[in-house]
Amino acid sequence: MLKTMKYRLRPTKKQAHLLERQLEECRTLYNHFLEARKRAWEERRTSLTYHKQAVTLPALKHYCPELSNVHAQVLQNVAVRIDLACKGFFRRGKAGDTPGYPRVRGAGRYDSMTFPQYGNGCQMTGGVLKLSKVGAVRVVAHRPLEGLPKPWTIRRASRRKWYVTIACEFAAQPLPPTGDAGGIDVGLLRFATLATAESTPCPTFLRTDEKDVQRTQRQVSAATRGTPARRKRRAIVRRVYERIANRRTNFGPQESRRLVHRFGIIAVEDLSVNQMVHNHCLAKSIQDAAWSQCATLLSYKAAWAGRAFVAVNPAYTSQDCAGCGHRHKKTLAERVHQCVCCGLTRDRDHNAALNILRLGLQSLGRVPRSSGLQAGE
């Protein structure tokens, strides 16, 4: 299994300048490969492959010696990225979507470079990362490197912060078994409601700092384009968005880890978030809650821990009674489930969580489909 580990880099001014130059060379090469593919199709109606573009790198280095300042496998990875972008474009087109053609990367729009093999151009020893053409860069090693390192990606984040992300291959480490099973219903009033009637408050990362976002963006709009004042104000906007992203990124792993440690079986809704955000009244709140991120984290953390994870069809989980199965349609404004058949009264989200848990147990074969609907109570 693969696990991603991320470390903060502390390059010197000279090292940061060298990293910036390497990213700029990768950006130029990316745009060259993209233009070559476009020109080959328009002039000769031929499609260039990764191999056809990768073999041109030695000749490109002859005409553009600056490319020699970048590790060879990093340049090859640029060709890989172009190939994946074009394949994705044609795949979505065949599927009936309306994809946009891969774009030319403008200045400052190419933020990462990848070393495909550990030890070939990059190697971390202690608190130092040895990078080809750059030197020994200090690393904030807040935890030891685990497993067998695979690809390494150097990324420039907002406000010129540098990070290294390492994909490590390691064996799964199952947690001690637990007999508890949890059904999880996500929402906007409460982020997650469990089948045990417990709930987690819905975080509002963006809305909490929305006034700061609006204020700083107005200051950017008031500054003249191309001036130092505008660049400084744009840096402030990036800092506000970075703070929001950091809070959201911190919440997801903590919440998913808490659930994985507690439950041996985890059942969630298989939500189509991309379709749900078409509702412009709820789109901002749905994206701010980051349902998809938490579901993805739950799935792979459950696999590491040896837990059973299942995503069930969310249809009618809020409408069906968890006691007798009677279906009673409710609007979003109705927050209490009141069954007209069996008289059951409970919170709407708690009722949905019980239905999700029942469907999850049925899909795993833990309870027969003809059994009662009180699973999890």
C-alpha positions in Angstrom: 0.0 0.0 0.0 1.0 3.6 -0.6 1.1 6.3 2.0 1.9 9.9 1.4 4.3 11.8 3.7 4.8 15.5 3.5 7.6 17.6 4.9 8.3 21.4 4.9 11.6 22.5 3.2 13.8 25.4 4.5 15.9 26.3 1.5 18.4 29.1 1.5 17.8 32.1 -0.7 20.3 30.7 -3.3 18.6 27.2 -3.2 15.1 28.8 -3.5 16.4 30.7 -6.5 17.7 27.5 -8.1 14.3 25.7 -7.4 12.5 28.6 -9.0 14.7 28.4 -12.1 14.1 24.7 -12.4 10.3 25.1 -12.2 10.6 27.8 -14.9 12.5 25.5 -17.2 9.9 22.7 -16.6 7.1 25.2 -17.4 8.8 26.2 -20.6 9.3 22.6 -21.6 5.7 21.8 -20.7 4.5 24.6 -23.1 6.8 23.4 -25.8 5.5 19.8 -25.7 1.9 21.1 -25.7 2.6 23.3 -28.7 4.3 20.4 -30.5 1.3 18.1 -30.0 -1.0 20.8 -31.3 1.1 21.6 -34.3 1.6 18.0 -35.2 -2.1 17.4 -35.3 -2.9 20.6 -37.2 -0.2 20.2 -39.8 0.1 16.4 -40.2 -2.9 14.9 -38.4 -0.6 12.8 -36.3 -0.7 12.3 -32.5 2.6 12.5 -30.5 3.1 10.0 -27.8 5.1 10.2 -24.6 8.0 8.2 -26.2 8.2 10.4 -29.3 8.5 13.5 -27.1 10.8 12.1 -24.5 13.4 11.0 -27.0 13.7 14.7 -28.2 15.1 15.8 -24.8 18.8 15.4 -25.7 18.4 17.5 -28.8 16.4 20.1 -26.8 19.2 20.3 -24.3 21.6 21.0 -27.2 19.6 24.0 -28.4 18.5 25.1 -24.9 21.4 24.5 -22.5 19.4 25.8 -19.5 17.5 22.5 -19.5 20.7 20.8 -18.2 20.1 22.6 -14.9 17.2 20.2 -14.3 17.5 16.5 -13.5 16.8 14.3 -16.6 14.0 12.3 -15.0 12.3 15.5 -13.9 12.2 16.6 -17.6 10.9 13.2 -18.6 8.1 13.6 -16.0 7.1 16.8 -17.8 6.4 14.7 -20.9 4.5 12.2 -18.7 2.2 15.1 -17.4 1.5 16.3 -20.9 0.7 12.7 -22.0 -1.7 12.2 -19.1 -3.4 15.6 -19.7 -4.0 14.8 -23.4 -5.2 11.3 -22.7 -7.6 12.6 -20.1 -8.9 15.2 -22.6 -9.7 12.6 -25.2 -11.1 10.1 -22.7 -13.6 12.7 -21.4 -14.5 13.7 -24.9 -15.3 10.1 -25.9 -17.4 9.8 -22.7 -19.7 12.7 -24.0 -18.3 15.4 -21.7 -17.1 18.8 -23.0 -13.5 19.0 -21.6 -11.2 21.9 -22.1 -8.0 21.3 -24.0 -4.8 21.4 -21.8 -3.8 25.0 -21.2 -0.5 26.7 -21.7 1.1 27.4 -18.3 1.7 31.1 -17.7 4.4 32.6 -15.5 4.1 31.2 -12.0 1.6 28.6 -13.0 3.9 25.6 -12.8 4.4 24.7 -9.1 5.8 21.2 -8.8 8.4 18.8 -10.2 8.6 15.1 -9.6 11.6 12.7 -9.2 10.2 9.3 -10.1 12.9 7.2 -8.4 14.2 7.6 -4.8 17.9 8.0 -4.7 18.1 9.2 -8.3 18.4 12.9 -8.0 17.0 13.2 -4.5 17.7 11.5 -1.2 16.8 12.4 2.4 19.2 11.7 5.2 18.3 12.8 8.7 17.1 16.4 8.4 18.6 17.1 5.0 17.3 16.5 1.5 19.9 16.2 -1.2 18.6 17.5 -4.5 20.3 17.3 -7.8 21.5 20.7 -9.1 20.4 22.3 -5.9 22.4 20.8 -3.0 21.5 19.9 0.6 18.2 21.5 1.6 17.2 21.5 5.2 14.0 19.6 6.0 11.6 20.0 8.9 11.6 16.3 9.8 8.6 16.2 12.2 8.3 12.4 11.8 10.6 9.7 10.4 10.3 8.4 6.9 8.3 5.2 6.8 8.3 2.4 4.3 10.0 2.2 0.9 10.1 5.7 -0.8 8.8 5.9 -4.4 8.1 9.1 -6.3 9.2 12.4 -4.7 7.5 15.7 -5.6 8.9 19.1 -4.8 6.1 21.7 -4.6 6.0 25.4 -4.3 3.0 26.5 -2.2 1.5 29.9 -1.8 3.8 32.6 -0.4 6.8 30.8 -1.7 6.8 28.0 0.8 8.4 24.7 -0.3 7.3 21.2 0.5 8.4 17.7 -0.5 5.7 15.0 -0.8 6.8 11.4 -0.8 4.8 8.3 -1.8 6.0 5.4 0.4 5.1 1.8 0.0 4.5 -0.1 3.2 2.6 -3.0 4.6 -0.8 -2.4 6.1 -1.0 -2.2 9.9 -4.4 -3.5 11.1 -5.8 -2.0 14.3 -7.2 -4.3 17.0 -10.7 -5.6 16.0 -13.7 -3.9 17.4 -17.3 -5.1 17.3 -18.8 -1.7 16.7 -20.4 -0.7 13.4 -21.1 2.9 12.4 -23.4 4.5 9.8 -22.6 8.1 8.9 -25.0 10.6 7.5 -23.3 13.9 6.4 -25.1 17.2 6.3 -24.7 21.0 6.4 -26.2 21.6 9.9 -24.1 18.8 11.3 -21.1 17.5 9.5 -21.7 13.9 10.5 -24.5 12.2 12.4 -23.7 8.6 13.6 -26.2 5.7 14.0 -25.5 6.1 17.8 -27.2 9.5 17.6 -23.8 11.3 18.2 -23.0 14.2 15.9 -20.1 16.4 14.8 -20.7 20.2 14.3 -20.3 21.2 10.7 -17.1 23.2 10.2 -17.4 26.5 8.3 -13.8 27.2 7.2 -14.6 29.6 4.4 -17.6 31.3 5.9 -15.6 32.0 9.1 -13.0 34.0 7.2 -15.3 35.2 4.5 -15.1 38.8 5.6 -11.3 38.7 5.6 -11.4 37.3 2.0 -13.8 40.0 0.9 -11.8 42.8 2.6 -8.4 41.7 1.1 -9.8 41.1 -2.4 -11.3 44.7 -2.3 -7.9 46.0 -1.5 -6.4 44.1 -4.4 -9.0 45.5 -6.8 -8.3 49.0 -5.6 -4.5 48.7 -6.4 -3.2 49.4 -9.9 -2.2 46.4 -11.9 1.5 45.6 -12.1 2.4 47.7 -9.1 4.4 46.5 -6.0 1.4 47.4 -3.8 -0.9 45.1 -5.8 1.6 42.2 -5.5 1.8 42.7 -1.7 -2.0 42.7 -1.4 -2.3 39.6 -3.5 0.2 37.9 -1.1 -2.2 38.8 1.7 -5.1 37.2 -0.1 -3.1 34.0 -0.7 -2.3 33.9 3.0 -6.0 34.1 3.9 -6.9 31.3 1.5 -3.9 29.2 2.7 -5.2 29.6 6.3 -8.6 28.3 5.2 -7.1 25.4 3.3 -4.9 24.4 6.3 -7.9 24.3 8.6 -9.8 22.1 6.2 -6.9 19.8 5.6 -6.4 19.4 9.3 -10.0 18.6 10.0 -10.5 15.7 7.5 -7.6 13.4 8.7 -8.4 14.0 12.4 -12.1 13.2 11.9 -11.5 10.2 9.7 -8.9 8.7 12.0 -11.2 9.1 15.0 -13.9 7.1 13.2 -11.5 4.4 11.9 -10.2 3.8 15.5 -13.7 3.5 16.8 -15.7 1.4 14.3 -14.8 -1.9 12.7 -17.5 -1.4 10.0 -18.0 2.0 8.5 -21.0 2.7 6.2 -21.3 6.1 4.4 -23.4 7.5 1.6 -22.1 7.3 -2.0 -22.8 11.0 -2.7 -22.4 12.6 -6.1 -21.0 15.9 -4.9 -20.3 17.2 -8.4 -24.0 17.1 -9.2 -25.1 18.4 -5.8 -23.0 21.6 -6.2 -25.2 22.6 -9.2 -27.6 23.9 -6.6 -26.2 27.4 -6.3 -27.9 27.9 -3.0 -26.0 25.1 -1.3 -22.8 24.9 -3.5 -20.6 27.0 -1.3 -21.6 25.2 1.9 -21.2 21.8 0.4 -17.7 22.5 -0.9 -16.8 24.2 2.4 -17.7 21.1 4.3 -15.5 18.9 2.1 -17.6 15.7 2.1 -15.7 14.1 -0.7 -12.3 14.7 1.1 -13.5 13.0 4.3 -15.0 10.0 2.4 -11.7 9.5 0.5 -9.7 9.7 3.7 -12.1 7.3 5.4 -11.8 4.7 2.6 -8.0 4.5 2.5 -7.5 4.8 6.3 -10.0 2.0 6.7 -8.0 -0.1 4.3 -4.8 0.5 6.3 -6.4 -0.3 9.6 -8.2 -3.5 8.3 -11.6 -2.0 8.7 -14.6 -2.7 6.5 -15.7 0.3 4.5 -18.8 0.5 2.3 -20.5 3.3 0.4 -24.2 2.7 -0.1 -26.8 4.2 -2.4 -28.1 7.3 -0.6 -31.6 7.1 -2.3 -34.4 7.4 0.2 -32.2 7.0 3.3 -33.7 10.2 4.7 -37.3 9.2 3.7 -37.5 5.6 4.9 -38.4 4.9 8.5 -35.6 3.0 10.3 -38.2 1.3 12.4 -40.8 -0.1 9.9 -39.5 0.9 6.5 -42.4 3.1 5.6 -41.4 5.8 3.1 -42.6 9.3 3.9 -41.3 12.1 1.7 -39.9 15.1 3.6 -38.6 18.4 2.5 -35.2 19.7 3.6 -36.9 21.9 6.1 -38.3 19.0 8.1 -35.6 18.1 10.6 -37.6 15.5 12.6 -38.7 12.1 11.3 -42.2 11.2 12.4 -43.5 7.9 11.1 -47.3 7.8 10.5 -47.2 3.9 10.6 -45.3 2.9 13.7 -45.2 6.3 15.4 -41.4 6.4 15.6 -40.1 9.9 16.2 -36.4 10.8 16.0 -34.0 13.2 14.5 -34.0 13.1 10.7 -30.2 12.7 10.4 -30.2 10.0 13.0 -32.9 8.1 11.2 -30.8 8.4 7.9 -27.7 7.1 9.7 -29.5 4.0 10.9 -30.7 3.3 7.3 -27.2 3.8 6.0 -25.8 1.4 8.5 -28.5 -1.2 7.7 -27.7 -1.0 4.0 -24.0 -1.2 4.6 -24.4 -4.3 6.8 -26.7 -5.9 4.1 -24.2 -5.2 1.3 -21.5 -6.9 3.4 -23.8 -9.9 4.1 -23.7 -9.2 7.9 -27.5 -9.2 8.1 -30.1 -10.8 5.7 -32.0 -8.4 3.4 -35.3 -9.7 4.8 -34.4 -8.9 8.4 -35.8 -6.1 10.4 -34.7 -2.5 9.9 -33.5 -2.0 13.5 -29.8 -2.8 12.7 -27.5 -0.6 14.6 -29.9 0.2 17.4 
